[in-house]
């Protein structure tokens, strides 16, 4: 048996916890005891954790381990009196999602590719936004009135005209990057509790590896079928490691949260976006993050940025990323619940500015916006006859000049969707029962659109969004249900019209292999642009149809949404690398556009309710039960599948319905998933540049980090395209992603 003597510094107030090799609690003290002996315990390997008591700094080392045979001893390090309650500070690149309860630095010193233990190190190209996050941990007591700021990043450590500027703007000027030059932006991160599995993001719960790793129950492989199922005794929701934890998501501009508290036993993430101007000289830039608690002395963290010698990233992305933004939800939240204001409304002009600020925010994340709703007009004031006037400034890039600076400055939105989600139908058709236009109506409406685009924006892709995810069926012109046969009929009618309207491109969302089926009612082969869902399909058939579409010079290839394990997903609990991997997968496979269905589906269509998006992660489908395996859930229609964060990539800056969650600004607030997607989109530019220099080597880097994805993964069971087993085929480790990125940079001259 063993006796262990534990000696502490009695003039301070530290305590300790003693555990055995199995992690079991042996003894503890929450107050100062000069010396005590833990007697008659088994010989074993013991670990002591020295605890911080309010008013004293964390000692180093915080944790000691020793093999004890017979007698042993632990003596505390010297504590230093302090007023700071922020007891640990560390950093990463933000790709690793850290839930609010994690005290990583408190438990053990953290290092990663962006953090060596004392300094943040980041690398980027000109015209790129590079990011990092700093985490503040309060081990014992609440840290109050914490303020985080950042200095400029100076070339060679010397302030100059090339310094990258950390301007602090007024809360009324958050969408102005030039009046107060602002190239470094800080964000206070808000967290959302994860209460249930996200079915739009996974195939189903039959395969535990489809679920993000931190939400998986302990599992084993069954022999028939060979899939990962929960171990006996670990079948419940509470057996998922991150059940009911708070995930980082909402990036609130720090100008809106100049000071904040950090609760005891929690961390607070602060996100930093650094835009590297095109005019920056290559080299090392240095600066500091400053953390001040309750008006005390600052604690500083050094930051070092390496600006690469390679060419600046292009303003026009080499691969398209498209997202829908609806006016109606913006108006409801910002303007007293009114979806359509009307031109005579007192806020009509202001609503146009607000909507454009949302567009600027998405443009800054290298996304092309679709959605031509006219929320500041009444239905009678706009019939989709001509392009809305404000869209001209989006397409020619003038919206992204003046007070805008950053990625895509003076560069137009990359695509235009006419009547997104079939908004056009009841405006073009005299039949208000079915909303199905005649051949003459299609001709009369298409002609002026084609004429206008060919005269003003001949190189901008545009299309008529016929309908979304319609079922099989022959055309039924007298029925108020849209079938694939209707879409095929409309597309053929448009193509058979006299010029110029016969050149109107058409678009719909349908699996490629089904779209090209020429059997009546089965497909939509005459529709020009076809968006393929990320769903399990027959691998060989999908490969063949993709090749067919790629070979057609008049068609672009679109993929929409995402689902594990075929691709990264948009659900809140997926890893930060999920949307990075999505953009890399697009670069690997070579399709033209990735489309996500909504940036701001703030109104839950399934529940017919508005959601407090700053306090609830659940955004899609109903919550009809508390399932013992899945947590909050709603299985299948008519309830709709339960989803966290689905359809919400930006958050309302003003919220009429939930004033306690409103920041009262005239624009939106980004989610972190938006920033992860941008990281992948920017990496795709490096892939394109590296391929130009050395195609084989660049492809080897991509293949080395992104395995089989999308249609490269065949269905497991023939005849059952919805069934698949296995894990994802990309890494979730941020350091591995950083290594791959560095390998691409090394190939670029």
C-alpha positions as MATLAB code, in Angstrom:
seq = 'XXXXXXXXXXXXXXXXXXXXXXXXXXXXXXXXXXXXXXXXXXXXXXXXXXXXXXXXXXXXXXXXXXXXXXXXXXXXXXXXXXXXXXXXXXXXXXXXXXXXXXXXXXXXXXXXXXXXXXXXXXXXXXXXXXXXXXXXXXXXXXXXXXXXXXXXXXXXXXXXXXXXXXXXXXXXXXXXXXXXXXXXXXXXXXXXXXXXXXXXXXXXXXXXXXXXXXXXXXXXXXXXXXXXXXXXXXXXXXXXXXXXXXXXXXXXXXXXXXXXXXXXXXXXXXXXXXXXXXXXXXXXXXXXXXXXXXXXXXXXXXXXXXXXXXXXXXXXXXXXXXXXXXXXXXXXXXXXXXXXXXXXXXXXXXXXXXXXXXXXXXXXXXXXXXXXXXXXXXXXXXXXXXXXXXXXXXXXXXXXXXXXXXXXXXXXXXXXXXXXXXXXXXXXXXXXXXXXXXXXXXXXXXXXXXXXXXXXXXXXXXXXXXXXXXXXXXXXXXXXXXXXXXXXXXXXXXXXXXXXXXXXXXXXXXXXXXXXXXXXXXXXXXXXXXXXXXXXXXXXXXXXXXXXXXXXXXXXXXXXXXXXXXXXXXXXXXXXXXXXXXXXXXXXXXXXXXXXXXXXXXXXXXXXXXXXXXXXXXXXXXXXXXXXXXXXXXXXXXXXXXXXXXXXXXXXXXXXXXXXXXXXXXXXXXXXXXXXXXXXXXXXXXXXXXXXXXXXXXXXXXXXXXXXXXXXXXXXXXXXXXXXXXXXXXXXXXXXXXXXXXXXXXXXX';
ca = [
       0.000    0.000    0.000;
       1.077    3.584   -0.566;
       1.023    6.898    1.293;
       1.196   10.163   -0.666;
       2.170   13.486    0.919;
       0.673   16.536   -0.764;
       2.221   19.908    0.033;
       0.658   23.215   -0.975;
       1.612   26.866   -0.600;
      -0.495   27.966    2.360;
      -0.285   31.672    1.609;
      -2.484   31.214   -1.436;
      -5.734   29.426   -1.938;
      -5.157   26.566   -4.336;
      -6.767   23.169   -4.146;
      -6.154   19.864   -5.902;
      -7.731   16.657   -7.221;
      -5.925   13.292   -6.999;
      -6.930   10.507   -9.422;
      -5.687    6.966  -10.026;
      -4.610    5.318  -13.278;
      -8.214    4.550  -14.178;
      -9.230    8.192  -13.707;
     -11.073    7.456  -10.490;
     -11.221   10.098   -7.781;
      -8.969    9.258   -4.796;
      -8.953   12.498   -2.799;
      -9.423   16.229   -3.253;
      -9.183   19.564   -1.489;
     -10.846   22.831   -2.426;
      -8.887   24.993    0.005;
      -5.347   25.652    1.148;
      -3.854   22.876    3.296;
      -0.165   23.207    4.036;
       0.484   19.484    4.030;
      -1.607   16.370    4.191;
      -1.121   12.642    3.658;
      -3.402   10.383    1.644;
      -2.903    7.043    3.373;
      -3.223    3.330    2.594;
      -4.007    3.452   -1.097;
      -2.842    0.859   -3.660;
       0.479    1.211   -5.435;
      -0.445    2.794   -8.758;
       0.162    5.659  -11.164;
      -1.419    8.784   -9.706;
      -2.182   12.173  -11.234;
      -2.705   15.423   -9.357;
      -4.455   18.402  -10.897;
      -3.746   21.702   -9.183;
      -6.886   23.832   -9.094;
      -7.083   27.568   -9.445;
      -8.911   29.319   -6.649;
     -10.528   32.698   -7.249;
      -7.933   35.441   -7.203;
      -4.876   33.404   -8.202;
      -3.318   32.490  -11.528;
      -3.090   28.940  -12.861;
       0.215   27.312  -11.878;
       2.492   25.513  -14.274;
       2.614   22.565  -14.504;
      -1.089   22.250  -13.803;
      -0.962   18.461  -13.817;
       1.656   16.012  -12.552;
       1.753   12.236  -12.800;
       3.928    9.829  -10.807;
       4.211    6.105  -10.180;
       3.853    5.607   -6.431;
       5.143    2.479   -4.685;
       5.105    2.710   -0.898;
       5.540    6.469   -0.529;
       5.152    9.420   -2.834;
       4.819   13.179   -2.784;
       3.420   16.064   -4.798;
       4.300   19.710   -4.172;
       2.361   22.557   -5.726;
       3.937   25.144   -7.985;
       3.946   28.719   -6.766;
       0.706   30.579   -7.352;
       0.704   34.256   -8.233;
      -2.039   36.562   -7.042;
      -4.039   38.060   -9.903;
      -7.335   39.755  -10.555;
      -7.785   37.866  -13.846;
     -10.377   35.155  -14.060;
      -9.384   34.239  -17.621;
      -7.015   31.482  -16.636;
      -5.941   30.058  -20.007;
      -5.608   31.407  -23.545;
      -4.894   29.449  -26.692;
      -5.681   29.554  -30.417;
      -6.358   27.548  -33.577;
      -7.467   28.216  -37.147;
     -11.170   27.856  -36.262;
     -11.733   24.686  -38.285;
     -11.805   22.532  -35.148;
     -15.149   23.212  -33.449;
     -14.655   23.644  -29.700;
     -17.846   23.292  -27.686;
     -18.392   25.861  -24.957;
     -17.732   23.473  -22.059;
     -14.331   22.296  -23.326;
     -11.381   23.490  -21.222;
      -8.637   22.178  -23.451;
      -5.805   24.449  -22.391;
      -6.737   24.054  -18.747;
      -6.476   20.293  -19.117;
      -3.270   20.221  -21.179;
      -1.138   22.677  -23.142;
      -2.459   23.033  -26.712;
      -0.420   23.274  -29.893;
      -1.438   23.062  -33.551;
      -0.324   24.394  -36.916;
      -1.613   27.894  -36.070;
      -0.523   27.961  -32.400;
       2.860   27.036  -30.982;
       1.784   27.612  -27.393;
       2.550   31.327  -27.311;
       2.016   32.770  -30.807;
      -0.556   32.649  -33.598;
       0.928   31.937  -37.034;
      -1.157   32.207  -40.205;
      -0.337   32.192  -43.907;
      -2.260   33.579  -46.850;
      -2.240   34.887  -50.383;
      -3.131   38.388  -51.425;
      -6.872   38.926  -51.901;
      -7.550   36.118  -49.435;
      -9.300   36.173  -46.061;
      -7.382   34.062  -43.551;
      -8.833   33.304  -40.150;
      -7.899   32.214  -36.656;
      -9.661   31.892  -33.324;
      -8.563   32.703  -29.789;
     -10.124   30.857  -26.842;
     -10.447   32.334  -23.373;
     -10.970   29.837  -20.551;
     -12.240   30.706  -17.077;
     -11.458   27.707  -14.915;
     -13.001   28.654  -11.584;
     -14.707   32.036  -11.542;
     -16.649   34.140  -14.043;
     -14.419   36.523  -15.978;
     -16.214   39.846  -16.196;
     -16.146   42.700  -18.693;
     -13.599   41.098  -21.001;
     -12.539   43.208  -23.994;
     -10.620   41.783  -26.957;
      -8.958   44.003  -29.545;
      -6.254   43.599  -32.158;
      -3.515   45.849  -33.440;
      -2.665   46.376  -37.086;
      -0.437   43.769  -38.708;
       2.722   45.621  -39.675;
       5.219   44.479  -42.334;
       8.438   43.536  -40.585;
       6.870   44.788  -37.361;
       7.080   48.409  -38.530;
       3.914   50.490  -39.094;
       3.661   51.621  -42.706;
       1.278   52.353  -45.535;
       1.157   48.588  -46.142;
       0.018   47.721  -42.643;
      -3.092   45.542  -42.594;
      -5.563   47.625  -40.641;
      -7.708   46.561  -37.699;
     -10.222   49.377  -37.840;
     -13.063   49.542  -35.342;
     -16.212   50.828  -36.987;
     -19.387   52.199  -35.503;
     -22.155   49.650  -35.105;
     -24.066   51.600  -37.770;
     -21.257   51.112  -40.311;
     -20.566   47.378  -40.208;
     -21.072   47.036  -43.961;
     -18.627   49.836  -44.742;
     -15.032   48.641  -45.048;
     -13.509   51.858  -46.444;
     -14.652   54.973  -44.538;
     -12.838   53.563  -41.522;
     -10.468   51.224  -43.352;
     -11.077   47.752  -41.933;
      -9.135   44.733  -43.107;
      -9.097   42.836  -39.792;
     -12.490   41.978  -38.309;
     -13.148   40.485  -34.877;
     -16.228   38.454  -33.985;
     -17.711   37.385  -30.669;
     -18.910   33.818  -31.158;
     -22.309   32.735  -29.882;
     -23.157   29.090  -29.235;
     -26.196   26.918  -29.927;
     -27.229   23.815  -28.011;
     -27.356   20.623  -30.056;
     -30.463   18.715  -28.913;
     -31.033   16.147  -31.660;
     -29.540   14.478  -34.724;
     -29.810   16.306  -38.043;
     -31.518   14.019  -40.508;
     -31.059   16.238  -43.603;
     -27.311   15.804  -43.020;
     -27.073   12.010  -42.596;
     -28.491    9.118  -44.550;
     -30.041    7.628  -41.399;
     -29.034    6.340  -37.972;
     -28.640    2.742  -39.183;
     -24.879    3.391  -39.702;
     -23.199    5.132  -36.766;
     -20.250    6.292  -38.914;
     -22.531    8.499  -41.014;
     -22.934   10.696  -37.940;
     -20.188   13.232  -37.044;
     -17.583   11.582  -34.839;
     -18.296   13.537  -31.663;
     -21.953   12.560  -31.868;
     -21.365    8.834  -32.387;
     -22.212    6.305  -29.736;
     -19.521    3.676  -29.010;
     -19.953    1.188  -31.846;
     -18.971   -2.167  -33.262;
     -19.156   -3.648  -36.741;
     -21.910   -6.181  -37.243;
     -21.293   -8.971  -39.718;
     -24.558   -8.885  -41.601;
     -24.907   -6.243  -42.807;
     -21.370   -4.935  -42.086;
     -22.267   -1.640  -40.482;
     -21.397    0.259  -37.307;
     -24.039   -0.227  -34.623;
     -24.062    0.911  -31.019;
     -22.409   -1.304  -28.431;
     -24.693   -2.978  -25.931;
     -25.263   -0.610  -23.045;
     -24.488    2.485  -25.161;
     -27.678    2.818  -27.197;
     -29.042    6.108  -25.858;
     -28.894    9.792  -26.770;
     -26.877   10.450  -23.600;
     -24.210    8.025  -24.845;
     -23.369   10.417  -27.665;
     -20.321   12.366  -26.376;
     -21.504   15.816  -27.469;
     -25.200   15.433  -26.732;
     -26.751   18.709  -25.596;
     -23.445   20.546  -25.882;
     -23.210   24.115  -27.129;
     -21.574   24.437  -30.550;
     -19.887   27.628  -31.805;
     -21.781   29.161  -34.722;
     -22.826   32.834  -34.784;
     -20.062   35.364  -35.534;
     -21.313   38.625  -34.026;
     -19.150   41.636  -34.993;
     -17.123   42.683  -31.963;
     -18.329   46.258  -32.420;
     -21.690   44.979  -31.144;
     -20.180   43.205  -28.128;
     -17.355   45.455  -26.906;
     -17.193   43.605  -23.568;
     -18.485   40.228  -22.456;
     -18.284   37.752  -19.591;
     -16.865   34.225  -19.637;
     -18.677   31.841  -17.339;
     -16.731   29.696  -14.887;
     -15.902   26.319  -16.385;
     -16.417   27.544  -19.950;
     -14.442   28.961  -22.852;
     -15.280   31.864  -25.111;
     -14.198   31.829  -28.751;
     -13.227   35.024  -30.566;
     -12.954   34.731  -34.363;
     -10.595   36.879  -36.460;
     -10.880   37.486  -40.223;
      -7.790   39.023  -41.838;
      -8.202   40.288  -45.396;
      -4.857   40.544  -47.208;
      -5.047   43.385  -49.766;
      -3.934   42.809  -53.340;
      -1.327   45.543  -52.853;
       0.373   43.881  -49.867;
       4.026   43.005  -50.319;
       5.017   39.415  -49.589;
       6.698   38.885  -46.252;
       6.068   38.680  -42.522;
       3.530   40.933  -40.794;
       3.249   41.050  -37.004;
       0.775   42.347  -34.458;
      -0.923   41.503  -31.183;
      -4.258   40.479  -29.763;
      -5.004   42.245  -26.486;
      -7.258   40.795  -23.772;
      -8.332   43.139  -20.975;
     -10.418   41.907  -18.077;
     -12.534   44.313  -16.045;
     -10.380   47.294  -17.003;
      -7.140   45.675  -15.779;
      -3.753   45.292  -17.389;
      -3.801   43.724  -20.856;
      -2.670   40.216  -21.659;
      -1.254   40.033  -25.168;
      -0.923   37.280  -27.750;
       1.500   37.700  -30.629;
       0.206   37.187  -34.177;
       2.393   36.553  -37.208;
       1.093   36.561  -40.786;
       3.142   35.343  -43.743;
       1.942   36.897  -47.018;
       2.843   34.516  -49.831;
       4.792   35.484  -52.942;
       2.294   33.855  -55.297;
      -0.181   35.869  -57.366;
      -3.287   37.266  -55.695;
      -6.371   35.107  -55.667;
      -8.775   36.082  -58.453;
     -11.900   38.095  -57.678;
     -13.989   35.787  -59.856;
     -13.930   32.312  -58.289;
     -12.728   29.505  -60.530;
     -15.601   27.301  -59.335;
     -19.084   28.527  -58.601;
     -20.785   28.558  -55.198;
     -24.431   29.620  -55.227;
     -26.865   30.274  -52.370;
     -30.461   31.462  -52.168;
     -31.324   34.601  -50.177;
     -34.978   35.460  -49.657;
     -36.226   39.015  -49.223;
     -39.326   37.940  -47.385;
     -37.653   36.616  -44.241;
     -35.339   39.633  -44.140;
     -38.336   41.979  -44.257;
     -40.263   40.046  -41.612;
     -37.406   40.264  -39.123;
     -36.301   43.810  -39.898;
     -39.631   45.507  -40.664;
     -42.311   44.521  -38.158;
     -43.224   41.150  -39.608;
     -44.220   42.409  -43.083;
     -42.956   40.200  -45.916;
     -43.935   42.612  -48.726;
     -43.679   46.278  -47.868;
     -44.999   47.956  -51.028;
     -43.354   50.937  -52.699;
     -45.347   53.376  -50.560;
     -44.173   51.853  -47.274;
     -42.051   54.118  -45.083;
     -39.308   51.453  -44.922;
     -39.331   50.460  -48.613;
     -36.111   52.309  -49.490;
     -34.381   51.232  -46.279;
     -35.267   47.602  -46.997;
     -33.341   47.727  -50.273;
     -30.217   48.892  -48.405;
     -30.676   46.182  -45.774;
     -31.080   43.472  -48.400;
     -27.992   44.683  -50.254;
     -25.994   44.496  -47.026;
     -26.875   40.811  -46.776;
     -25.713   40.387  -50.364;
     -22.422   42.139  -49.557;
     -21.882   39.809  -46.626;
     -22.362   36.720  -48.799;
     -20.245   38.220  -51.598;
     -17.451   38.757  -49.057;
     -17.585   35.002  -48.455;
     -17.180   34.395  -52.216;
     -20.744   33.240  -52.788;
     -23.048   34.124  -55.661;
     -26.566   34.999  -54.527;
     -29.765   33.928  -56.232;
     -33.270   35.062  -55.333;
     -35.063   37.891  -57.102;
     -38.012   38.353  -54.772;
     -39.148   41.961  -54.533;
     -39.824   42.356  -50.873;
     -40.130   46.135  -50.963;
     -42.901   45.935  -53.597;
     -46.415   44.557  -53.575;
     -47.279   41.612  -55.830;
     -49.132   43.948  -58.205;
     -46.020   46.137  -58.548;
     -43.761   43.476  -60.079;
     -44.598   40.722  -62.569;
     -41.144   39.376  -63.418;
     -41.326   41.227  -66.725;
     -37.938   42.954  -66.421;
     -34.963   42.545  -64.170;
     -35.305   44.453  -60.876;
     -33.322   47.689  -61.026;
     -31.206   46.899  -57.956;
     -29.916   43.705  -59.579;
     -27.992   45.713  -62.180;
     -25.648   47.000  -59.466;
     -25.140   43.444  -58.240;
     -24.351   42.100  -61.707;
     -22.019   44.867  -62.876;
     -20.210   45.028  -59.518;
     -21.036   48.615  -58.581;
     -22.709   47.358  -55.388;
     -19.282   46.047  -54.401;
     -17.463   49.367  -54.733;
     -17.442   52.561  -52.699;
     -17.813   51.452  -49.095;
     -17.004   47.843  -50.018;
     -13.463   46.477  -50.033;
     -12.316   42.884  -49.962;
     -12.766   39.743  -52.053;
     -14.688   40.424  -55.243;
     -14.383   44.205  -55.130;
     -15.909   45.761  -58.269;
     -16.821   42.247  -59.423;
     -20.391   41.279  -60.204;
     -22.488   38.496  -58.759;
     -21.682   35.349  -60.735;
     -25.172   34.180  -61.746;
     -28.803   35.265  -62.066;
     -31.805   33.055  -61.318;
     -35.148   34.234  -62.700;
     -38.133   33.379  -60.521;
     -36.199   31.177  -58.065;
     -38.205   28.262  -56.694;
     -40.860   28.911  -59.394;
     -41.771   32.401  -58.102;
     -42.371   33.383  -61.758;
     -45.244   30.986  -62.510;
     -48.290   32.751  -61.117;
     -46.979   36.087  -62.455;
     -46.633   34.791  -65.998;
     -49.760   32.672  -66.192;
     -53.307   33.960  -66.528;
     -54.441   30.675  -64.971;
     -54.180   31.514  -61.289;
     -55.534   28.091  -60.304;
     -52.643   26.047  -61.678;
     -50.010   28.702  -62.381;
     -49.090   26.906  -65.598;
     -48.332   29.265  -68.505;
     -49.338   28.774  -72.128;
     -46.849   28.663  -74.994;
     -47.690   32.249  -75.950;
     -47.249   33.461  -72.382;
     -43.814   31.813  -72.194;
     -42.779   33.400  -75.478;
     -43.977   36.876  -74.563;
     -42.219   36.765  -71.199;
     -38.942   35.157  -72.297;
     -38.249   37.440  -75.247;
     -37.474   40.658  -73.282;
     -35.347   38.818  -70.712;
     -33.105   37.231  -73.315;
     -32.819   40.511  -75.211;
     -31.836   42.355  -72.055;
     -29.184   39.869  -70.908;
     -27.610   39.533  -74.333;
     -27.360   43.327  -74.588;
     -26.176   44.049  -71.048;
     -24.547   40.955  -69.504;
     -23.796   38.526  -72.325;
     -21.268   36.527  -70.245;
     -23.279   36.203  -67.025;
     -24.950   32.798  -66.586;
     -28.707   33.129  -66.098;
     -31.681   30.792  -66.186;
     -35.403   30.449  -65.569;
     -35.821   28.393  -62.387;
     -38.703   26.187  -63.556;
     -39.420   24.370  -60.284;
     -37.728   22.490  -57.459;
     -37.598   18.727  -56.830;
     -40.776   17.877  -58.729;
     -42.107   14.294  -58.832;
     -42.298   12.037  -61.838;
     -45.443   12.317  -63.937;
     -46.633   13.375  -67.362;
     -47.645   16.970  -68.030;
     -50.944   17.897  -66.419;
     -51.801   21.438  -67.533;
     -55.142   21.507  -65.688;
     -53.844   20.237  -62.336;
     -52.358   22.369  -59.553;
     -49.417   20.003  -59.130;
     -46.210   20.344  -61.085;
     -44.782   17.157  -62.600;
     -41.597   16.507  -64.520;
     -43.705   16.282  -67.649;
     -44.764   19.910  -67.101;
     -41.135   21.008  -66.854;
     -40.232   19.081  -69.984;
     -43.163   20.654  -71.827;
     -42.173   24.173  -70.771;
     -38.545   23.622  -71.756;
     -39.551   22.281  -75.160;
     -41.999   25.144  -75.653;
     -39.305   27.727  -74.878;
     -36.833   26.046  -77.236;
     -39.476   25.899  -79.969;
     -40.403   29.570  -79.672;
     -39.140   32.143  -82.158;
     -35.918   33.963  -81.299;
     -34.818   35.511  -79.073;
     -36.921   33.821  -76.365;
     -35.881   30.356  -77.509;
     -32.457   31.078  -76.056;
     -33.796   31.342  -72.483;
     -31.892   28.744  -70.388;
     -33.990   26.658  -67.989;
     -33.061   25.097  -64.632;
     -34.384   22.523  -62.186;
     -33.190   20.275  -59.371;
     -33.342   16.592  -60.294;
     -30.882   13.664  -60.250;
     -28.921   13.741  -63.476;
     -29.614   10.141  -64.427;
     -33.350   10.637  -63.964;
     -33.307   13.992  -65.760;
     -31.915   12.474  -68.955;
     -34.557    9.746  -69.013;
     -36.635   10.351  -72.161;
     -39.636    8.258  -71.119;
     -42.766   10.453  -70.782;
     -42.986   11.946  -67.314;
     -39.779   10.253  -66.110;
     -37.201   12.950  -66.812;
     -36.544   16.497  -67.950;
     -34.015   15.990  -70.782;
     -34.835   19.303  -72.497;
     -34.142   21.381  -69.373;
     -30.785   23.070  -69.906;
     -29.280   23.304  -66.423;
     -29.742   20.347  -64.074;
     -28.788   20.399  -60.395;
     -27.962   16.974  -58.958;
     -28.692   16.280  -55.275;
     -26.045   14.826  -52.958;
     -27.847   11.517  -52.455;
     -26.880    7.885  -52.891;
     -27.126    6.921  -56.545;
     -25.767    4.197  -58.780;
     -22.098    5.121  -59.236;
     -21.660    4.012  -62.850;
     -24.889    5.610  -64.039;
     -24.091    8.919  -62.350;
     -20.545    8.963  -63.730;
     -21.904    8.396  -67.226;
     -24.548   11.105  -67.016;
     -22.042   13.561  -65.539;
     -19.718   12.918  -68.474;
     -22.604   13.451  -70.874;
     -23.492   16.791  -69.309;
     -19.850   17.909  -69.132;
     -19.460   17.222  -72.846;
     -22.400   19.496  -73.690;
     -21.011   22.994  -74.199;
     -24.439   24.553  -73.601;
     -24.805   23.039  -70.156;
     -23.164   23.671  -66.798;
     -23.071   21.031  -64.079;
     -24.690   21.838  -60.741;
     -24.714   19.869  -57.482;
     -26.834   20.935  -54.545;
     -26.883   20.546  -50.747;
     -24.805   17.867  -48.978;
     -25.114   14.657  -47.005;
     -22.666   12.488  -45.118;
     -20.839   10.273  -45.995;
     -21.038   11.408  -49.641;
     -19.984   14.955  -48.801;
     -19.641   17.382  -45.965;
     -22.932   18.659  -44.621;
     -24.315   21.965  -43.418;
     -25.510   20.669  -40.042;
     -24.221   22.443  -36.948;
     -22.651   19.347  -35.408;
     -20.604   18.442  -38.479;
     -16.898   19.159  -38.232;
     -15.554   22.523  -39.333;
     -13.729   20.723  -42.138;
     -17.041   19.525  -43.593;
     -17.592   22.546  -45.817;
     -13.874   22.881  -46.527;
     -14.006   19.331  -47.864;
     -17.110   20.174  -49.903;
     -15.210   22.774  -51.942;
     -12.207   20.462  -52.340;
     -14.559   17.714  -53.561;
     -15.978   20.114  -56.142;
     -12.456   20.872  -57.324;
     -11.635   17.166  -57.442;
     -14.673   16.148  -59.479;
     -14.800   19.262  -61.632;
     -18.476   20.185  -61.593;
     -19.199   23.862  -62.209;
     -21.467   25.004  -59.383;
     -22.371   23.962  -55.873;
     -25.776   25.244  -54.789;
     -27.049   25.456  -51.221;
     -30.786   25.834  -50.940;
     -31.008   28.741  -48.482;
     -28.977   31.286  -46.563;
     -31.880   32.537  -44.452;
     -34.788   30.108  -44.138;
     -35.642   31.686  -40.802;
     -39.310   30.737  -41.011;
     -39.721   27.007  -40.441;
     -42.146   25.937  -43.159;
     -42.801   22.587  -41.511;
     -43.836   24.045  -38.148;
     -45.152   27.306  -39.624;
     -43.299   29.110  -36.853;
     -40.611   31.747  -36.530;
     -37.500   30.587  -34.670;
     -35.324   32.493  -32.219;
     -32.190   31.684  -34.171;
     -29.812   32.961  -31.502;
     -31.066   30.495  -28.899;
     -32.325   27.513  -30.941;
     -30.274   25.287  -33.239;
     -33.356   23.545  -34.650;
     -34.258   25.270  -37.938;
     -35.824   22.622  -40.183;
     -38.627   20.091  -39.751;
     -40.816   19.462  -36.765;
     -39.944   18.427  -33.232;
     -42.549   15.807  -32.435;
     -40.788   13.584  -29.937;
     -37.832   13.156  -27.595;
     -36.334    9.983  -28.966;
     -34.126    7.893  -26.642;
     -31.578    7.403  -29.459;
     -31.792   10.614  -31.483;
     -32.787   13.269  -28.936;
     -35.242   15.776  -30.343;
     -36.578   14.350  -33.584;
     -39.351   14.054  -36.131;
     -39.180   11.031  -38.376;
     -40.259   11.494  -41.958;
     -43.327   13.075  -43.509;
     -45.681   14.610  -42.705;
     -43.600   15.966  -39.827;
     -40.498   16.672  -41.897;
     -37.000   15.610  -40.895;
     -35.519   17.420  -37.888;
     -32.430   19.491  -38.731;
     -29.994   21.786  -36.898;
     -28.887   24.860  -38.813;
     -30.336   23.561  -42.071;
     -31.134   26.476  -44.378;
     -29.565   29.107  -42.091;
     -26.079   30.385  -42.928;
     -26.688   34.013  -41.941;
     -28.570   35.370  -38.954;
     -30.878   38.391  -38.725;
     -29.127   41.555  -37.578;
     -32.491   42.891  -36.415;
     -35.243   40.660  -35.068;
     -38.784   41.951  -34.737;
     -40.076   38.646  -33.375;
     -37.380   38.160  -30.721;
     -36.190   41.594  -29.575;
     -33.965   40.121  -26.843;
     -31.910   38.531  -29.649;
     -31.843   41.637  -31.844;
     -28.678   43.670  -32.491;
     -30.605   46.351  -34.404;
     -28.302   46.566  -37.413;
     -29.285   46.957  -41.079;
     -27.771   43.716  -42.330;
     -26.926   40.155  -41.457;
     -24.584   38.267  -39.137;
     -22.510   35.411  -40.545;
     -22.499   31.866  -39.262;
     -19.134   30.167  -38.876;
     -20.162   27.577  -41.457;
     -20.150   30.398  -44.008;
     -16.510   31.045  -43.137;
     -15.598   27.362  -43.363;
     -17.108   27.196  -46.853;
     -15.153   30.304  -47.874;
     -11.965   28.653  -46.617;
     -12.617   25.732  -48.978;
     -13.527   28.016  -51.892;
     -10.259   29.913  -51.427;
      -8.330   26.641  -51.245;
      -9.904   25.719  -54.584;
      -8.101   28.707  -56.101;
      -4.812   27.289  -54.824;
      -5.744   23.945  -56.381;
      -6.368   25.663  -59.733;
      -3.058   27.534  -59.568;
      -1.152   24.412  -58.513;
      -2.702   22.403  -61.364;
      -1.480   25.012  -63.823;
       2.032   24.528  -62.487;
       2.007   20.742  -62.034;
      -1.266   18.950  -62.758;
      -0.223   15.505  -61.555;
       1.318   16.729  -58.308;
      -1.657   18.965  -57.516;
      -4.120   16.152  -58.148;
      -2.080   13.899  -55.895;
      -2.450   16.421  -53.064;
      -6.199   16.612  -53.593;
      -6.623   12.842  -53.851;
      -4.527   12.399  -50.741;
      -6.915   14.357  -48.542;
     -10.281   13.816  -50.258;
     -11.026   10.183  -51.059;
     -14.125    8.903  -52.806;
     -16.965   11.423  -52.601;
     -20.326   12.066  -54.226;
     -20.936    9.665  -57.117;
     -17.552    7.984  -56.597;
     -19.251    6.094  -53.748;
     -21.454    3.303  -55.018;
     -24.529    2.045  -53.217;
     -23.805   -0.865  -50.915;
     -26.877   -2.905  -51.767;
     -27.767   -3.310  -55.472;
     -31.306   -2.176  -56.058;
     -31.320   -0.029  -52.907;
     -29.678    3.305  -53.831;
     -30.404    4.776  -50.408;
     -28.340    2.239  -48.466;
     -24.650    2.749  -47.743;
     -22.207    1.771  -45.030;
     -18.847    3.214  -44.060;
     -17.215    6.385  -42.837;
     -16.496    9.690  -44.555;
     -13.510    9.778  -46.913;
     -11.874   13.047  -45.922;
      -9.905   14.069  -42.883;
     -11.383   16.156  -40.101;
      -7.959   17.098  -38.690;
      -7.184   20.815  -39.256;
      -3.429   20.191  -39.169;
      -3.720   17.687  -42.029;
      -5.725   20.194  -44.057;
      -3.036   22.818  -43.375;
      -0.328   20.415  -44.558;
      -2.228   19.771  -47.792;
      -2.711   23.488  -48.337;
       1.019   24.072  -47.812;
       1.766   21.346  -50.360;
      -0.354   23.173  -52.931;
       1.381   26.476  -52.183;
       4.758   24.798  -52.684;
       3.746   23.909  -56.252;
       2.734   27.462  -57.196;
       5.511   29.642  -58.626;
];
